[in-house]
Amino acid sequence: MMKKYNVYGMGNALVDIEVLVDQNYLDQMEMEKGVMCLVPRERQSQILDSVKKLDTTRCCGGSAANTVIGMAQLGGRSFYSCRVGGDKLGDFYLGNLLGHGIATNIDVDRPAVTTGTCVVMVTPDADRTMNTHLGISRDFCSDQLIPEEIAKSEYFYIEGYLLYGEEGTQAALEGVRIARENGVKIALTLSDKNLVINRREQVMSVIGEGVDAIFCNLDEARAFSGGDTPEECSVFMQKYANTFGITLGDKGALVYDGSENIMVTTASIKAIDTLGAGDLFAGSFLYAITHGHSYTEAGRFACRTASVLCSQYGTRLPTEKLLEIKKEILG
């Protein structure tokens, strides 16, 4: 019997504000290059003031949101649980979700609290440094979950960033409980190497005796496993996940299908902006798996969409381009 949703996602609802900067800017603002930092509202206001004379782009973001939107663009069916405020940014965010045909828990009557933002600073080497003010997303809790909709999904997808907060962690644990009781597969993105290091207890509590899928990059896999090579990381990760995908930048990805490692290569491209590439990898991969394709095909497809995204500025590929790649690789 076909499920109502391919993926039910939960995550931070953040309006991504992306800007091109250089290393001097990061040094002046005392930012550690290549990492995500949670910042208070005052610090975020200071950062926004510092970039307001530069060219910026804005989109409905957050890691899990990028994943479910990518799935929706490909023709998948998604639900997304999050929190936004009753401000203009919240209006923008909700309109973006609904415009992509994504079902959500967000009520029309939203509280007068600031919607979360993430200022994404992209350097010429295509690396991204993120400063996030969670706003109302800080209060994400189990109340935002819709149990009957989780039960109607193939996968329950958890954004690792939520595990920075205690209420977010409890919501993830509650979602995992609901998913397991209803035979729904569980997928987790590790999100950030600092999360794996600093919130390891919370990450492991959500994984429990094991999940069905983990998505991460090589740095996150190394932090999680203590290994160095993708193969070493894979040996450790097989203890905790039935399947997983480790992205390897321009070297492609290592995909574990439950029985063997599959090395997937990707065409060489000049990376301009890596923001959202891992999220789109997960969305493309889950789309392929939930639509009858093999893990090899899913890996090839996910690597291709992610690499094409890296070749442009911004976190979203045009739907027409995604569908073109889908037709080329998945038929």
C-alpha positions, 0 to 999 in steps of 0.5 A: 500500500502506497504511503501518503508521504515519502518523507516526513521531515523535522528541522529548524525553519530558517530563512537563509541569507547568503552572501559572498565574502573573503577571508578578511571579512571572516577575520574581522568578524572573528568567525571560524571558517567552515563551521556553523555557530549559534548566535544570539539575536544581537550578534545576528543583527550585527552580522546582518548590518555588516553585509547589508551593502553586499549582494545577498540572496534569500530562501526558505532554508534549514537543512531538513527543509532543503531536503524535503523541498528537493524531494518535492521538486522531483515529484516526491511527497513530503511533510515538514514539521517546524516553527516560524513566527508571525513576522514577515519572514515567517510569511515568506517561509510558510509561503515557500513551503506551500508553494512547493506543495509541502504539507506542514504543521504550521498554523495560520495563527502564529506567535509574534516571535522572530523567525529563525535566520541563518547568514551564510558566508561563502568564500571564494574556495566555495566553503561556507561559514554559517551564523544561525539565530534560531528565533522561534525554532529554539522552541521546537518541541514534540508539540510540533509533531503530527503522529498520524502523519508520521505513521503515513510516511515511508521515512521519518527524517531528523535534522541533526541540528535539532539535537543542539537543544534539549527540547529538540532532542526530546522531539526527535526521540518522540518522533523515533518512538512514533515511527518505530511503533508504526513501522516507519523507517528512520533517517538521520543527518549528522549535520555538522562535525561539531554537533557529533563531537559536542552532542554525541550523547544526544546523537547516540540516544536518537540512534539507539539500537540503530536507524535505517539511514544516516547521511553525512559528509566525510568530516562528520563520519570521521567525528562519528566513527573515529576512522580516517578513510571512508572505508574505515568510517563505514565499518563503524557506521554499519553497527548503527545504520542499516544503510548510509551515504557519506559524501566525499566532495568532488570524489563522489560518495560512499553508499552502503546498501545494507550489504556492501560499500558502493563507491560512486564517482561524480563528474568534475566541476568547479565548485562555487558554493557548497551550501545545501549540497548535502541536503539535496544529496539526501533528498535526491537519494531518498527520492530515488530509493522511495521510487524503486531505484537501486542504491547505486542509481540513487547514489549516482543521482544524488551525487549528480544533483549535489555537484550541479548545485555546487556549480552555482550560487544559491541553495536551490536548483531550478525544478526544470534542471532537477527534472532534467537530471532525473530523466537522464539518470533515473529515466 
